């Protein structure tokens, strides 16, 4: 069984992961906080074909990254649910086996 210090370290680590995931989602969705802005440079050649291809490639990469981040979020939720059940935390009392099974099925059958 883990000592209290290891539990606290794991909780801090999980909070950092959640912050990173949230920050990535904000940047992907175009929602920035506290005046953050990403500057996009204009391509040097204004050829329409290249611009649309780059846009399509960028959109495809963005969608792939969104799916990856969503999967990481679900894995984190699953870990927290199992962690809470193991230590019987009061604030996670409503999480049950059905929730964990649903998350596992979403992770394994993800076709987004």
C-alpha positions in Angstrom: 0.0 0.0 0.0 1.2 3.5 -0.8 2.2 5.9 1.8 0.4 9.2 2.1 3.4 11.1 0.4 3.3 8.9 -2.6 -0.5 9.4 -2.9 0.0 13.2 -2.8 2.8 13.0 -5.3 0.6 11.0 -7.7 -2.3 13.5 -7.2 0.0 16.4 -8.0 1.3 14.6 -11.1 -2.2 13.9 -12.3 -3.2 17.5 -11.8 -0.3 18.6 -13.9 -1.3 16.2 -16.7 -4.8 17.5 -16.6 -3.6 21.1 -16.8 -1.5 20.2 -19.9 -4.4 18.4 -21.5 -6.7 21.4 -20.9 -4.1 23.8 -22.3 -3.7 21.7 -25.4 -7.5 21.6 -25.9 -7.8 25.4 -25.6 -5.1 25.9 -28.2 -6.6 23.3 -30.6 -10.1 24.8 -30.3 -8.8 28.3 -30.7 -9.9 29.4 -27.3 -7.1 31.2 -25.6 -7.0 32.5 -22.0 -5.8 35.8 -20.7 -5.1 37.4 -24.1 -2.9 34.5 -25.4 -2.7 34.5 -29.2 -0.9 32.4 -31.7 0.4 34.2 -34.7 0.1 32.5 -38.0 2.5 33.6 -40.6 1.2 34.0 -44.1 2.8 31.6 -46.6 5.2 33.3 -49.0 3.5 31.8 -52.1 -0.1 32.7 -52.5 -0.9 29.7 -54.6 -4.5 28.6 -53.8 -3.7 24.9 -54.3 -0.9 24.9 -51.8 -3.0 26.8 -49.3 -5.9 24.4 -49.4 -3.6 21.4 -49.2 -1.9 22.9 -46.1 -5.2 23.8 -44.6 -6.5 20.2 -45.2 -3.4 18.7 -43.7 -3.6 21.1 -40.7 -7.2 20.2 -40.1 -6.5 16.5 -40.3 -3.6 16.8 -37.8 -5.8 18.9 -35.5 -8.6 16.4 -35.5 -6.1 13.6 -34.9 -4.6 15.6 -31.9 -8.1 16.2 -30.6 -8.8 12.4 -30.6 -5.5 11.8 -28.9 -6.2 14.4 -26.2 -9.7 13.0 -25.7 -8.3 9.5 -25.2 -5.8 10.9 -22.7 -8.6 12.6 -20.8 -10.6 9.4 -20.6 -7.6 7.4 -19.5 -7.1 10.0 -16.7 -10.7 9.8 -15.7 -10.5 6.0 -15.6 -7.3 6.1 -13.5 -8.9 8.6 -11.1 -12.0 6.4 -10.8 -10.0 3.3 -10.0 -7.7 5.2 -7.7 -10.7 6.7 -5.8 -12.4 3.3 -5.5 -9.2 1.7 -4.2 -8.7 4.4 -1.5 -12.5 4.8 -1.0 -12.4 8.6 -1.3 -15.8 10.2 -0.4 -15.9 12.7 -3.3 -15.8 9.8 -5.8 -18.4 7.6 -4.2 -20.8 7.8 -7.2 -18.2 6.4 -9.6 -19.0 2.7 -10.1 -17.9 -0.2 -12.2 -20.3 0.7 -15.0 -18.6 4.1 -15.5 -15.2 2.4 -15.7 -16.5 -0.2 -18.2 -18.0 2.6 -20.3 -14.7 4.5 -20.4 -12.8 1.3 -21.3 -15.2 0.6 -24.2 -14.8 4.1 -25.4 -11.0 3.8 -25.3 -10.9 0.5 -27.1 -13.6 1.2 -29.7 -12.7 4.8 -30.5 -13.5 5.5 -34.2 -13.8 9.3 -34.1 
